[in-house]
């Protein structure tokens, strides 16, 4: 059984001291930095773009997992990669030519991911599963941090895991939204490989310890 990955979401960090917040995760057992890019069109919020990604990359010692919650992501993929993205995830709902966009991401040398919203079934990924490094299931409606986990996500995760197993692909399943110590075990048991944790890490009293606890969840055991 492969070890799951933890990707703290920078969106939940204190931007007044961003460098220190990045260092905090550098010094933890986290595996990736999850970086949300929002345009105020695809989602009802605006976050940040290339300049912030570059700034994070200069300090980060772990891969950048960049999640594009934007319309027409194909216009920016090369720039996002140049800014420092190691994984680039686009939304199925924002890409009319999803296969072409996946190939565009791979051509930059980044790993390619596709995200689906809570109301989108996992069946839409059927025809691109072999091409994906990552499939991201949104467990909240995209646009804001700190939302409550939608428990229907567990069934969607099981469905996707079954498809991946049958097809024998190496696609990782990432869950994003409302993930914390209260539900991480259930999410992992459903088949997730990567947990995005924003508020549950950055708003905790001890973010490094919280990451350690999330990383240590294996079946029924929390390793302390």
N, C-alpha and C positions, 0 to 999 in steps of 0.2 A: 504494500500500500504506500503510495507516494505521499510525502509530507505536504500538507496544505500550506498555502502562502497567505501572508497578511499584508494588505496594502492600505496603510493609513491615508485618509483623504485630506489633502492639503487645504481643501475648502474650509475645513473646520479649525484650521490653525489661527493663531493670533497674528494677523498681518503686520501689526506694529513691531513685532520682533520675529519676522519670518525666518531669518538666518538661524536664530537660536532654536526655533521650532523645527526646522529641518535637521539641525544637529541632534536634536532630541531623538528623532527617528533614526538617524544614522547610527546612534549609539544603542539602539534597541535591536530586538530580534526580528523586526519587520523585514519583509523581502523586497517590496516595491513602494514607491510613492504613487498614490492615485491622484491624478491632476484633472480636475473637471473644467472644461472650456464651454461656456454658455454664451449664447448670442442674443438672448432676449426675444428671439423669434421662434425657434424650435421649442424653447422652454421659456417660462415667464420670469427670467432672471438673467443678469449679465455677470460674468465672473472676470476672467482675464484672458490675455492672449499670449503672443509669442515672447514679449519682453519678460513677462513673469516666468514663463517656462524656462527661458534662458537663465534667469536669475536663480531659479531653483536648481537647475542642472549644474551650475557653478559650485553649489554647496553640497548637493546630494551625492551620496556614495552608494546609492542603490538605484536600480532602473526606474525610469519614469513611465508610468502606465497612464497614458493620456486618453481621456474619454471626451470625445467631441459631441457635445449636445448642441449641434448647430445645423442649419440648413446648408446645402451645397458644400459638404465637407471636402469634396474632391478638389475644390479651389485652393485649399490650404494645406493639404497633406504633406507636400514637399517642405513647406516652410515649418510645419510642426515638427517634422523629422529633423530638420536642420537646427531647430531650437533645442533639441535634446531628447525627443520622445524615443523610447525603446519599444513601446507597445502603443499602437494607435487603434482606438476603437471608435467606430462610427455607428450611427443608429440605422437599423433596417428601415425604419419609417421615414428617414431623411434621404434615402438613396434609391432612386428609381432603377439604377443599374448597379445593383449591389455586388455582383461578381466582378465587374470591371473595377469598382472602387477597392475591393479586396486586393485585386492584382496590383493596383496602383500603390497601395500601402506596401505590399511585399517588395515591389520594385525599388523602394527607398531603402530596403534592408531592415525595416521595422517589422515586428510581429503584428499580425492583423487580427483585429477583433470586431465582432458585430454585436451590438446591444439591442435588446427588445424591451419595450415598455410593458407595464403590468397588464395592459389590455391586449397585447399581441401574443398569439400562441407560438409555442416553440416550433411548430410545424413549418413556419416560414423559413427556418434555417436548413431545412431538409436538403435543398439542392446545393448548398455551399459548405456543408459540414466538413467535407474533406479539405477544403481550402482554408479553414479557420484555425488559427492558433488559439483563439479565445472566443468564447460565447458569453456575453454578459447579460444576466437576467436582472432587470431593475425590480427591486423589491419595495420601491416607493415610486410615486410619480416624479419624474425627473424635474429638477429645477431648484430645489432647496434642500439644505442639510437639516438634520434633526427630526425627520419625519418618522412615523411609526411603520414598522415592518408589516408588509402585506403577506399574510400567512399562506395564501394561495400559491405563493412563490415556491413553497416546498414541493408541491405536486408538480409544478412546472419543471423544477430542478430534477425530480425523479424521472420525468418524461424525457428530458433532454439527455440525462445520463444513460438511460436505456438505449436511446438512439446512437449515442457515441460508442457505447459498448458493442452494440450489434454491428456498427459500421467499422469498428476497430480503428478509430481515429485517435490522435493525440490531443484533441481539442480540450482546453481547460475550461471549466465552468466557473465564472466569477459572479458573485452576488453583491449587489450594491444598493444600500439603503436600509437604515434601521438595524444594522447588524451590530451585536454586542455580546457580552458574556451571557446575557439572558437567553439568547437563541442560537448562538454560534454552533453548539453541538448538534442541534436539530438540522441546521443548514448543512453542516458537513455530512451528517448521516444521510441526507437526501441526495448527496453526490457532488457538492461543491468542492472546488479545488482552491479558489482564491476568495478571501473575504475582504471586502472593502469596509473599513471601519473609520468613520470620521469623528462625530461627536463622542462616541463611546471611548475613543482613545484620547483625543485632544482635550475634551472637557472633563476627563477623569482626574482624580487627585494625583495619580502617578501614571502618566502615559506609558513609560517604559515597562512598568509592571503589568499594565493592562495588555500591552502587546505580548508580553511573555505568557500571560494566562491564555490569551487567544491562540497563541502559537502552540501552547501545550495541550489544547483540547484534542484528545484522541478517544473516540467512542465515548465511554463513560467516565473518562479520567481527565482531570485537570492536573497537569504536572506543575508543581510549584518549586 
